Amino acid sequence: MRITFLGTGAAGGIPLFGCECAACTTARKNPAFAREPCSALIESGATRILIDGGLMDLHKRFAPGELDAIVLTHFHPDHVQGLFHLRWGKAPSIPVFIPPDPEGCADLFRHPGILNFRPQKAFSAFQIGPLKITPVPLIHSKPTFGYVFELLNGPAFAYLTDTRGLPRESRSFLQTVKPAGLAIDCSFPPCDQPRGHNDWTLALDCIDAVGPDRAWLIHLSHELDNWRLSTNPELPATIGIAHDGDRVDL
């Protein structure tokens, strides 16, 4: 199983429009430090699955037929905005697996175009190619799923954004699966009341509770990157900071 982190940024991305903090200034000078909307590509054999549709150039990145499916974590604009272009394409229908959110985002449900939206149930696994995929509920301001990707007799990978902590049932399920890899929301520096997302401390607590072999922090804001530049916090060797374009093989 191969995971490519296509985007690792929180809403607004890095550099943030008009911001002159160290993280945004660095990203303007060196694109390697920029962060696009949070998204990833999962590949196993010939199967290719896109997690989230926030990248605005999806209709240019992928040719018709290159994606077997899209799985959406939730319907906030920074996770679906690229679908507004993609839906009007002249191409085969694309299955889009989603959490049960009747509101969706704007008029996507009324005018889906080539997008075939398929609501899922928590902990009810579905199959795409060789991958078994299980939606796990997360804690956010809209109905939100993380997803666990498993290969038969192979490794499991959990992708968990956007969330503030983990619901008890999701934590128990992840502890049972014990994924080889885990990517998790880490939007803010340590703070008393993180707003709808994990801060540094809570993200590391979630990783410790699940116990994956390896973990990556995703959905990073300019605040988090700015804090990292000023404090240079240490991380265990098994936990990394994901960057746009990073590729991992499990």
C-alpha positions, 0 to 999 in steps of 0.5 A, spaced: 500 500 500 502 506 498 500 513 501 501 520 497 500 526 501 497 530 496 496 536 501 497 537 508 495 544 510 489 546 514 483 551 511 487 557 508 493 553 507 500 555 507 502 561 506 496 564 508 493 570 504 496 576 507 500 573 513 507 575 514 509 570 520 515 566 519 512 560 516 508 563 511 514 568 509 518 561 508 513 558 504 513 564 499 520 563 498 521 556 498 515 552 495 517 545 499 514 549 505 507 550 502 501 546 504 495 545 500 488 543 502 489 536 506 488 530 501 491 524 500 492 518 494 491 511 496 494 506 491 494 498 492 496 495 485 492 498 480 487 501 485 487 508 486 483 512 491 483 519 493 481 522 500 478 528 500 477 533 494 479 540 496 485 540 491 482 545 486 486 542 480 483 535 481 480 536 474 487 537 471 491 532 476 487 526 474 485 523 467 478 520 466 478 513 469 485 514 473 481 514 480 477 508 482 473 512 488 473 518 492 472 518 500 470 524 503 471 525 510 466 531 511 463 536 507 467 543 509 469 547 503 477 546 504 475 538 503 470 538 497 472 545 493 475 541 487 469 537 486 465 543 484 470 543 477 470 535 477 463 534 477 462 537 470 467 533 466 465 528 460 468 522 463 465 515 467 462 516 473 466 516 480 463 513 486 464 518 492 463 515 499 461 520 504 459 520 511 451 521 512 451 529 512 444 531 508 446 538 508 453 536 504 456 542 501 452 547 497 449 544 491 453 538 490 447 533 491 442 537 487 447 537 481 452 531 482 454 531 475 459 525 474 460 524 482 456 518 484 455 520 492 454 513 496 453 515 504 456 510 509 455 507 516 460 508 521 464 501 522 460 498 516 466 496 511 466 496 504 471 494 499 474 497 493 479 493 489 484 489 494 482 494 500 477 493 505 475 500 508 472 502 514 469 509 516 470 511 523 467 517 526 471 523 528 469 529 533 468 535 528 463 540 527 460 536 521 459 529 520 466 526 519 469 520 518 476 517 518 478 511 514 482 505 515 484 502 509 486 494 510 489 489 505 488 482 506 493 479 510 497 486 510 498 492 513 492 497 515 493 505 514 488 510 518 487 517 516 484 521 521 482 528 519 478 533 521 478 531 529 479 534 536 480 527 540 477 521 538 470 518 540 471 512 545 468 507 540 473 509 534 479 509 539 477 502 541 476 500 534 483 503 532 486 499 538 484 493 535 486 494 528 493 497 531 494 500 524 501 500 521 501 507 519 496 513 522 495 520 519 492 524 524 490 532 524 494 536 528 492 543 527 494 547 533 500 548 537 499 546 544 493 550 547 488 550 553 482 549 548 483 547 541 478 549 536 475 543 533 481 540 531 487 537 535 493 541 538 500 538 538 498 535 545 492 532 543 494 529 537 500 526 540 495 523 546 491 520 540 497 517 537 499 514 543 492 511 545 492 507 538 499 505 538 501 505 530 508 503 528 508 509 525 504 516 525 504 522 521 501 529 523 497 532 517 492 538 517 497 543 519 496 550 520 501 556 519 500 557 527 503 550 528 508 551 523 510 558 526 510 555 533 515 549 530 520 554 527 520 558 533 521 552 538 523 546 534 519 541 538 522 534 539 518 528 536 519 520 537 522 517 531 516 513 529 512 520 528 513 525 522 511 531 520 507 530 513 509 535 507 505 535 501 508 530 496 511 525 501 510 518 499 510 512 504 510 505 502 507 500 507 
